[in-house]
Amino acid sequence: MRVSRCRQSKHLLSYHSAAQPGTFQARDNISQFIGWARATLAVPDTLLFETEDLVSRRNERNVLLCLFEVAPTAVHLLLLYKVNVKNT
């Protein structure tokens, strides 16, 4: 399991890098993402999805709404990372 720290939020993100689709590790990765989106990005519960939605490929609309909510922050963090790497 890998653990990385998000500089912006100081919230630990842990994930299983070798998780196979449908396994417990894949479900745990999804659950970690949902928890991170809720705690760090304050994504409203109405825009979050259930772990089973992604694993079973159902309620795809809910998954996409959550990703659309997270995307602007992800782009911002990516740009901050690139600026930090460029300046070092």
Buried (B, 14 or more C-beta within 10 A) or exposed (E): EEEEEEEEBEEEBEBBEEBEEEEEBBBBBBEBBBEBBBEBBEBEEEBBBBBEBBBEEEBEEBBEBBBEBBEEBEEEBEEEEEEEEEEE
